[in-house]
């Protein structure tokens, strides 16, 4: 029976030691971790630090000043990462025929790509495509949604 007493005493001390242990501090570092896990030259880097899309007025493919400002940042970012190639995708809102919107989306992609080339990005690094109205980023049939869907989006490829 004395061995049972010893065993009980050891178990009790182990339990007390476990309860007395100071817990590790828990701090939420998810924001700091996610910011530090962005790989330089990646799509996430482009989106977070530069901006990946430019917007257009209704039925237009000419670049507005805000679009030029974003494309200037993209050109500087691409100069910093010369091994990165991109695809510029032209998009439209839902109004109009599929054929018309594919052509308009292509003009938008070509307009953004031409601006990047004019800023010194090698044409061989830029591909273009049109998705027309098939890939909306905002759902809805109102001006707010349509304005978001009239864009050219740059993606790392």
KOLTORTOR-436232 format. One record per atom (N, C-alpha, C): atom name; residue number from 1; x, y, z. Coordinates in steps of 0.05 Angstrom, whole numbers, plus 32768, in hexadecimal, padded with zeros to 4 digits. Atoms other than C-alpha are relative to their C-alpha. Example, Ala and Ser with C-alpha at 12.3 -4.5 7.8 and 13.67 -1.06 7.14 Angstrom:
2
ATOM N 1 8012 7FE8 8000
ATOM CA 1 80F6 7FA6 809C
ATOM C 1 8012 8018 8000
ATOM N 2 7FF0 7FE8 7FFF
ATOM CA 2 8111 7FEB 808F
ATOM C 2 7FF1 8016 800E
This chain:
157
ATOM N 1 800F 7FE8 8000
ATOM CA 1 8000 8000 8000
ATOM C 1 8010 8019 8000
ATOM N 2 7FEF 7FE9 8000
ATOM CA 2 8039 802F 800B
ATOM C 2 8008 8009 7FE4
ATOM N 3 7FFA 7FF8 801C
ATOM CA 3 8049 802C 7FC1
ATOM C 3 7FE9 800F 7FF4
ATOM N 4 8017 7FF1 800A
ATOM CA 4 8002 8044 7FB3
ATOM C 4 8000 801C 800A
ATOM N 5 7FFE 7FE5 7FF4
ATOM CA 5 800D 807F 7FE2
ATOM C 5 8015 8010 7FF1
ATOM N 6 7FEB 7FF2 800E
ATOM CA 6 804D 8091 7FBF
ATOM C 6 7FF7 8007 7FE4
ATOM N 7 800A 7FFB 801B
ATOM CA 7 802D 808A 7F7A
ATOM C 7 7FEB 8016 8001
ATOM N 8 8014 7FEA 7FFD
ATOM CA 8 7FF3 80B6 7F91
ATOM C 8 800D 801B 8005
ATOM N 9 7FF2 7FE7 7FFA
ATOM CA 9 8022 80EA 7FAD
ATOM C 9 800E 800B 7FE7
ATOM N 10 7FF2 7FF7 8018
ATOM CA 10 804B 80EC 7F6C
ATOM C 10 7FEB 800B 7FEC
ATOM N 11 8015 7FF7 8012
ATOM CA 11 800B 80F2 7F43
ATOM C 11 7FF5 801C 8008
ATOM N 12 800A 7FE6 7FF6
ATOM CA 12 7FF2 812B 7F6F
ATOM C 12 8014 8016 7FFB
ATOM N 13 7FEC 7FEB 8005
ATOM CA 13 8034 8151 7F69
ATOM C 13 8001 8006 7FE2
ATOM N 14 8000 7FFB 801D
ATOM CA 14 8032 8148 7F1D
ATOM C 14 7FE8 8012 7FF8
ATOM N 15 8017 7FF0 8006
ATOM CA 15 7FEC 8164 7F1B
ATOM C 15 8003 801D 800A
ATOM N 16 7FFB 7FE5 7FF6
ATOM CA 16 7FFF 81A0 7F46
ATOM C 16 8014 800F 7FEF
ATOM N 17 7FEC 7FF4 8011
ATOM CA 17 803C 81AD 7F1B
ATOM C 17 7FF4 8009 7FE5
ATOM N 18 800D 7FF9 8019
ATOM CA 18 8011 81AD 7EDC
ATOM C 18 7FEE 8018 8003
ATOM N 19 8011 7FE9 7FFC
ATOM CA 19 7FE0 81DE 7EFA
ATOM C 19 800F 8019 8006
ATOM N 20 7FF1 7FE9 7FF8
ATOM CA 20 8016 820C 7F13
ATOM C 20 8010 800C 7FE8
ATOM N 21 7FF1 7FF7 8017
ATOM CA 21 8036 8213 7ECE
ATOM C 21 7FF4 801A 7FF5
ATOM N 22 8009 7FE7 800C
ATOM CA 22 8031 8259 7EB2
ATOM C 22 7FF9 7FFC 7FE3
ATOM N 23 8008 8004 801C
ATOM CA 23 800A 8258 7E70
ATOM C 23 8010 8013 7FEE
ATOM N 24 7FF2 7FF0 8014
ATOM CA 24 802D 8271 7E32
ATOM C 24 7FEE 8017 7FF8
ATOM N 25 8011 7FEA 8009
ATOM CA 25 8015 82B6 7E1D
ATOM C 25 7FF5 7FFB 7FE4
ATOM N 26 800D 8004 801A
ATOM CA 26 7FE4 82B3 7DE3
ATOM C 26 7FFB 801C 7FF4
ATOM N 27 8005 7FE7 800E
ATOM CA 27 7FE8 82ED 7DB4
ATOM C 27 7FF9 7FF9 7FE3
ATOM N 28 8009 8005 801B
ATOM CA 28 7FC6 82F0 7D71
ATOM C 28 8014 800E 7FED
ATOM N 29 7FEC 7FF5 8013
ATOM CA 29 7FFE 82F9 7D3E
ATOM C 29 7FF8 7FFA 7FE3
ATOM N 30 8008 8008 801B
ATOM CA 30 7FD4 82E4 7D02
ATOM C 30 8004 8017 7FEC
ATOM N 31 7FFC 7FEA 8013
ATOM CA 31 7FD6 832A 7CE3
ATOM C 31 801D 8004 7FFA
ATOM N 32 7FE4 7FFD 8006
ATOM CA 32 8021 8330 7CEB
ATOM C 32 800B 7FE8 7FF0
ATOM N 33 7FF7 8018 800F
ATOM CA 33 802B 82E9 7CD3
ATOM C 33 7FF8 8001 7FE3
ATOM N 34 8009 8000 801C
ATOM CA 34 8001 82F2 7C95
ATOM C 34 800E 8015 7FF0
ATOM N 35 7FF1 7FEC 800F
ATOM CA 35 8024 8332 7C82
ATOM C 35 801C 7FF7 7FFA
ATOM N 36 7FE4 8008 8004
ATOM CA 36 8068 8312 7C8B
ATOM C 36 8002 7FE7 7FEE
ATOM N 37 7FFF 8018 8011
ATOM CA 37 8055 82D4 7C63
ATOM C 37 7FFB 8006 7FE3
ATOM N 38 8004 7FF9 801C
ATOM CA 38 8048 82FA 7C23
ATOM C 38 801B 7FFE 7FF2
ATOM N 39 7FE7 8004 800F
ATOM CA 39 807D 82E4 7BF2
ATOM C 39 8005 8017 7FED
ATOM N 40 7FFB 7FEA 8012
ATOM CA 40 809E 831F 7BCE
ATOM C 40 7FFF 7FF6 7FE3
ATOM N 41 8002 8007 801C
ATOM CA 41 808D 831D 7B84
ATOM C 41 7FE9 7FED 7FFA
ATOM N 42 8016 8012 8003
ATOM CA 42 804F 82F2 7B8F
ATOM C 42 7FE6 8010 7FF9
ATOM N 43 801A 7FF4 8004
ATOM CA 43 8006 82FF 7B7D
ATOM C 43 7FF7 800F 8019
ATOM N 44 8009 7FF3 7FE7
ATOM CA 44 7FF8 830E 7BC6
ATOM C 44 800F 801A 8005
ATOM N 45 7FF1 7FE8 7FFE
ATOM CA 45 8030 8341 7BC6
ATOM C 45 7FF5 8016 7FEE
ATOM N 46 800B 7FED 8013
ATOM CA 46 8014 8363 7B88
ATOM C 46 7FE6 800B 800B
ATOM N 47 801A 7FF7 7FF6
ATOM CA 47 7FCE 8366 7BA6
ATOM C 47 8003 8012 8018
ATOM N 48 7FFE 7FF2 7FE7
ATOM CA 48 7FE3 837D 7BEB
ATOM C 48 800F 801A 7FFF
ATOM N 49 7FEE 7FE9 8000
ATOM CA 49 8019 83AF 7BD9
ATOM C 49 7FFE 8012 7FE8
ATOM N 50 8001 7FF0 8018
ATOM CA 50 8008 83C9 7B94
ATOM C 50 7FE3 8004 7FF6
ATOM N 51 801B 8000 800C
ATOM CA 51 7FC1 83B8 7B7D
ATOM C 51 8001 7FF1 7FE6
ATOM N 52 7FFF 8011 8018
ATOM CA 52 7FAF 8386 7B48
ATOM C 52 7FEB 8007 7FEB
ATOM N 53 8015 7FFA 8015
ATOM CA 53 7F75 83A8 7B23
ATOM C 53 7FFC 801D 7FFC
ATOM N 54 8007 7FE4 8008
ATOM CA 54 7F62 83E7 7AFF
ATOM C 54 7FE4 7FFF 7FF5
ATOM N 55 801C 7FFF 8007
ATOM CA 55 7F1C 83FE 7AF0
ATOM C 55 7FFB 8013 7FE8
ATOM N 56 8006 7FF2 8018
ATOM CA 56 7EFB 841A 7AB2
ATOM C 56 7FE3 800C 8002
ATOM N 57 801B 7FF5 8003
ATOM CA 57 7EBF 8446 7AA2
ATOM C 57 7FEF 7FEE 7FEE
ATOM N 58 8012 8010 8010
ATOM CA 58 7E82 8428 7A81
ATOM C 58 8007 8002 7FE2
ATOM N 59 7FFC 8003 801C
ATOM CA 59 7E8F 8410 7A3A
ATOM C 59 801A 800E 7FF7
ATOM N 60 7FE6 7FF3 8007
ATOM CA 60 7ED7 842C 7A3B
ATOM C 60 8017 7FED 8006
ATOM N 61 7FE8 800F 7FFB
ATOM CA 61 7F1C 840F 7A37
ATOM C 61 8018 8012 8004
ATOM N 62 7FEA 7FEE 7FFB
ATOM CA 62 7F45 844E 7A40
ATOM C 62 8005 8002 801F
ATOM N 63 7FF8 8000 7FE4
ATOM CA 63 7F6B 8454 7A82
ATOM C 63 7FFA 801A 800D
ATOM N 64 8005 7FE9 7FEF
ATOM CA 64 7F54 8484 7AB7
ATOM C 64 8019 8006 800F
ATOM N 65 7FE7 7FF9 7FF0
ATOM CA 65 7F87 84A8 7AE3
ATOM C 65 8004 7FED 8017
ATOM N 66 7FFC 8013 7FE9
ATOM CA 66 7F7A 847A 7B1E
ATOM C 66 800B 7FE5 7FF5
ATOM N 67 7FF5 8018 800B
ATOM CA 67 7F88 843F 7AF0
ATOM C 67 801E 8003 7FF9
ATOM N 68 7FE4 7FFB 8006
ATOM CA 68 7FC9 845E 7AD8
ATOM C 68 8011 8000 8019
ATOM N 69 7FF1 8000 7FE7
ATOM CA 69 7FDE 8469 7B20
ATOM C 69 8006 7FE4 800A
ATOM N 70 7FFC 801C 7FF8
ATOM CA 70 7FD4 841F 7B30
ATOM C 70 8013 7FF2 7FED
ATOM N 71 7FEE 800D 8013
ATOM CA 71 7FF6 8409 7AF0
ATOM C 71 801D 800A 8003
ATOM N 72 7FE5 7FF6 7FFA
ATOM CA 72 8032 8436 7B01
ATOM C 72 800C 7FF0 8017
ATOM N 73 7FF6 8011 7FEA
ATOM CA 73 8038 8410 7B43
ATOM C 73 8006 7FE4 7FF7
ATOM N 74 7FFB 801B 800B
ATOM CA 74 8032 83CE 7B1E
ATOM C 74 8019 7FFF 7FF0
ATOM N 75 7FE8 7FFF 8011
ATOM CA 75 8068 83E2 7AED
ATOM C 75 8019 8001 8012
ATOM N 76 7FE9 7FFE 7FED
ATOM CA 76 8097 83F5 7B27
ATOM C 76 8004 7FE5 800E
ATOM N 77 7FFE 801A 7FF3
ATOM CA 77 8087 83B3 7B4A
ATOM C 77 800B 7FEC 7FED
ATOM N 78 7FF5 8013 8014
ATOM CA 78 8095 838C 7B0A
ATOM C 78 801D 8005 7FFB
ATOM N 79 7FE4 7FFA 8003
ATOM CA 79 80D7 83B1 7B03
ATOM C 79 8010 7FF5 8017
ATOM N 80 7FF2 800B 7FE9
ATOM CA 80 80E9 839A 7B49
ATOM C 80 8002 7FE1 7FFF
ATOM N 81 8000 801E 8003
ATOM CA 81 80D8 8351 7B37
ATOM C 81 8001 7FF9 7FE3
ATOM N 82 7FFD 8004 801D
ATOM CA 82 80F3 8348 7AF0
ATOM C 82 7FFA 7FE4 7FF7
ATOM N 83 8006 801B 8009
ATOM CA 83 80E6 82FD 7AF0
ATOM C 83 7FE2 7FFA 8001
ATOM N 84 801C 8005 7FFE
ATOM CA 84 809C 8305 7AFC
ATOM C 84 7FF2 8007 7FE6
ATOM N 85 8011 7FFB 8018
ATOM CA 85 806C 82FF 7AC1
ATOM C 85 7FE3 8003 800A
ATOM N 86 801C 7FFC 7FF8
ATOM CA 86 8024 8316 7AC4
ATOM C 86 7FEC 7FFC 7FE9
ATOM N 87 8016 8001 8013
ATOM CA 87 7FE2 830D 7AA2
ATOM C 87 7FED 8017 8007
ATOM N 88 8014 7FEB 7FFB
ATOM CA 88 7FB2 8348 7A9A
ATOM C 88 7FE6 7FF6 7FF4
ATOM N 89 801A 800A 8008
ATOM CA 89 7F6A 8332 7A96
ATOM C 89 7FEC 8017 7FFF
ATOM N 90 8014 7FEC 8003
ATOM CA 90 7F35 8361 7A7B
ATOM C 90 7FE5 7FF5 8007
ATOM N 91 801B 8008 7FF7
ATOM CA 91 7EEF 835E 7A99
ATOM C 91 7FEC 8016 7FFB
ATOM N 92 8015 7FED 8005
ATOM CA 92 7EAD 837F 7A8D
ATOM C 92 7FE9 7FFB 8013
ATOM N 93 8019 8005 7FF1
ATOM CA 93 7E6A 8387 7AB0
ATOM C 93 7FEE 7FEF 7FEF
ATOM N 94 8012 8014 800C
ATOM CA 94 7E2F 835B 7A9E
ATOM C 94 7FF1 800B 7FE8
ATOM N 95 8010 7FF5 8016
ATOM CA 95 7E0F 838A 7A6C
ATOM C 95 800E 7FFC 7FE5
ATOM N 96 7FF6 8004 801B
ATOM CA 96 7E18 837D 7A22
ATOM C 96 8003 7FE2 7FF9
ATOM N 97 7FFE 801C 800A
ATOM CA 97 7E22 833E 79F8
ATOM C 97 801B 7FF5 8009
ATOM N 98 7FE7 800E 7FF9
ATOM CA 98 7E57 830A 7A07
ATOM C 98 8016 8009 7FED
ATOM N 99 7FEB 7FF9 8014
ATOM CA 99 7E7C 831B 79C6
ATOM C 99 800A 801C 8005
ATOM N 100 7FF8 7FE4 7FFC
ATOM CA 100 7E7C 8366 79D3
ATOM C 100 8011 8002 8019
ATOM N 101 7FF2 7FFE 7FE7
ATOM CA 101 7E93 835D 7A1B
ATOM C 101 801C 7FF2 7FFE
ATOM N 102 7FE6 800C 8004
ATOM CA 102 7ECB 832D 7A07
ATOM C 102 8013 8013 7FF2
ATOM N 103 7FEF 7FEC 800E
ATOM CA 103 7EE5 8362 79D6
ATOM C 103 8007 8017 8012
ATOM N 104 7FFB 7FEA 7FEE
ATOM CA 104 7EDE 839A 7A09
ATOM C 104 8014 7FF8 8016
ATOM N 105 7FEE 800A 7FEC
ATOM CA 105 7F01 8370 7A3E
ATOM C 105 801D 7FFE 7FF5
ATOM N 106 7FE6 8002 800D
ATOM CA 106 7F3A 8364 7A0D
ATOM C 106 800D 801C 7FFC
ATOM N 107 7FF5 7FE4 8002
ATOM CA 107 7F41 83AF 79FF
ATOM C 107 8009 800A 801A
ATOM N 108 7FF8 7FF7 7FE5
ATOM CA 108 7F44 83BC 7A49
ATOM C 108 801B 7FF3 8009
ATOM N 109 7FE7 800E 7FF9
ATOM CA 109 7F7A 8387 7A54
ATOM C 109 8017 800B 7FEF
ATOM N 110 7FEB 7FF5 8012
ATOM CA 110 7FA1 83A1 7A17
ATOM C 110 8008 801C 8009
ATOM N 111 7FFA 7FE4 7FF8
ATOM CA 111 7F9C 83E9 7A31
ATOM C 111 8012 8000 8019
ATOM N 112 7FF0 8002 7FE8
ATOM CA 112 7FB8 83D6 7A75
ATOM C 112 801C 7FF5 7FFA
ATOM N 113 7FE6 800C 8008
ATOM CA 113 7FEF 83AA 7A56
ATOM C 113 8011 8014 7FF1
ATOM N 114 7FF1 7FEB 8010
ATOM CA 114 8003 83E2 7A25
ATOM C 114 800B 8015 8013
ATOM N 115 7FF6 7FEC 7FEC
ATOM CA 115 800A 8412 7A60
ATOM C 115 8018 7FF5 800F
ATOM N 116 7FE9 800D 7FF3
ATOM CA 116 8037 83E1 7A85
ATOM C 116 8018 7FFF 7FEE
ATOM N 117 7FEA 8001 8013
ATOM CA 117 8061 83D8 7A47
ATOM C 117 800C 801C 7FFC
ATOM N 118 7FF6 7FE5 8003
ATOM CA 118 8067 8423 7A3F
ATOM C 118 8010 8009 8018
ATOM N 119 7FF2 7FFA 7FE8
ATOM CA 119 8080 8426 7A86
ATOM C 119 8019 7FEE 8003
ATOM N 120 7FE7 800E 8000
ATOM CA 120 80B9 83F6 7A75
ATOM C 120 7FFE 7FE2 8005
ATOM N 121 8003 801D 7FFB
ATOM CA 121 809C 83B0 7A83
ATOM C 121 8001 7FF3 7FE4
ATOM N 122 7FFD 800E 8019
ATOM CA 122 80B2 8381 7A4C
ATOM C 122 7FE6 7FF2 7FF8
ATOM N 123 8019 800C 800A
ATOM CA 123 8078 836B 7A21
ATOM C 123 7FFF 7FE2 8003
ATOM N 124 8000 801D 7FFE
ATOM CA 124 808E 8322 7A25
ATOM C 124 7FF8 7FF7 801D
ATOM N 125 8007 8007 7FE5
ATOM CA 125 807F 8325 7A70
ATOM C 125 7FE2 8003 8005
ATOM N 126 801C 7FF9 7FFC
ATOM CA 126 8036 8339 7A65
ATOM C 126 7FEF 7FF0 7FEC
ATOM N 127 8014 800D 8010
ATOM CA 127 7FFE 830D 7A4B
ATOM C 127 7FE5 800D 8005
ATOM N 128 801A 7FF5 7FFC
ATOM CA 128 7FB7 8325 7A41
ATOM C 128 7FEA 7FEC 7FF9
ATOM N 129 8017 8012 8006
ATOM CA 129 7F73 8303 7A41
ATOM C 129 7FE7 8011 8007
ATOM N 130 8019 7FF4 7FF9
ATOM CA 130 7F2B 8319 7A42
ATOM C 130 7FED 7FEB 800B
ATOM N 131 8014 8011 7FF5
ATOM CA 131 7EF7 82F9 7A6E
ATOM C 131 7FE4 800C 7FFB
ATOM N 132 801A 7FF4 8005
ATOM CA 132 7EC0 8329 7A58
ATOM C 132 7FF1 8003 801A
ATOM N 133 8011 7FFE 7FE8
ATOM CA 133 7E87 8324 7A89
ATOM C 133 7FFE 7FE6 8010
ATOM N 134 8002 801B 7FF4
ATOM CA 134 7E94 82DC 7A9E
ATOM C 134 800C 7FFD 801C
ATOM N 135 7FF3 8002 7FE5
ATOM CA 135 7EBC 82EB 7ADE
ATOM C 135 7FFB 8019 8011
ATOM N 136 8005 7FE8 7FF0
ATOM CA 136 7E99 8320 7B06
ATOM C 136 800C 7FFE 801C
ATOM N 137 7FF6 8000 7FE5
ATOM CA 137 7EB9 8334 7B48
ATOM C 137 7FEB 800A 8013
ATOM N 138 8016 7FF6 7FEF
ATOM CA 138 7E7A 8356 7B62
ATOM C 138 7FE6 7FF6 7FF3
ATOM N 139 801A 8009 800A
ATOM CA 139 7E35 8338 7B5C
ATOM C 139 7FEC 8016 8003
ATOM N 140 8015 7FEB 7FFE
ATOM CA 140 7DFA 8364 7B4E
ATOM C 140 7FFC 800D 7FE5
ATOM N 141 8007 7FF2 8019
ATOM CA 141 7DD8 838A 7B16
ATOM C 141 7FFB 801D 8007
ATOM N 142 8002 7FE4 7FF9
ATOM CA 142 7DE6 83D0 7B2D
ATOM C 142 801B 800E 7FFB
ATOM N 143 7FE8 7FF2 8008
ATOM CA 143 7E1A 8406 7B20
ATOM C 143 8018 7FF9 8012
ATOM N 144 7FEA 8007 7FEE
ATOM CA 144 7E43 83F4 7B5E
ATOM C 144 800E 7FE6 7FF8
ATOM N 145 7FF5 801A 8008
ATOM CA 145 7E4C 83AC 7B48
ATOM C 145 800D 8003 7FE4
ATOM N 146 7FF5 7FFD 801B
ATOM CA 146 7E56 83BF 7AFF
ATOM C 146 801B 800F 8000
ATOM N 147 7FE6 7FF0 7FFF
ATOM CA 147 7E8D 83F2 7B11
ATOM C 147 8017 7FEE 8009
ATOM N 148 7FEB 8012 7FF6
ATOM CA 148 7EB4 83BB 7B36
ATOM C 148 8007 7FEB 7FEA
ATOM N 149 7FFB 8014 8015
ATOM CA 149 7EAD 838B 7AFB
ATOM C 149 800D 800B 7FE7
ATOM N 150 7FF3 7FF4 8017
ATOM CA 150 7EC8 83BC 7AC7
ATOM C 150 801E 8004 8007
ATOM N 151 7FE5 7FFF 7FF6
ATOM CA 151 7F11 83AD 7AD4
ATOM C 151 8014 7FF1 7FEE
ATOM N 152 7FEA 8011 800B
ATOM CA 152 7F54 8392 7ABC
ATOM C 152 8010 7FF8 8019
ATOM N 153 7FF3 800C 7FE9
ATOM CA 153 7F74 8364 7AEF
ATOM C 153 801B 7FF4 7FF8
ATOM N 154 7FE5 800A 8005
ATOM CA 154 7FBF 8355 7AF1
ATOM C 154 8005 7FE9 8013
ATOM N 155 7FFA 8017 7FF0
ATOM CA 155 7FD3 8310 7B09
ATOM C 155 801C 7FF6 7FFA
ATOM N 156 7FE6 800C 8003
ATOM CA 156 8017 82F1 7B14
ATOM C 156 7FFC 7FE4 7FF4
ATOM N 157 8003 801B 800C
ATOM CA 157 8020 82B4 7AE7
ATOM C 157 801B 7FF2 7FFF
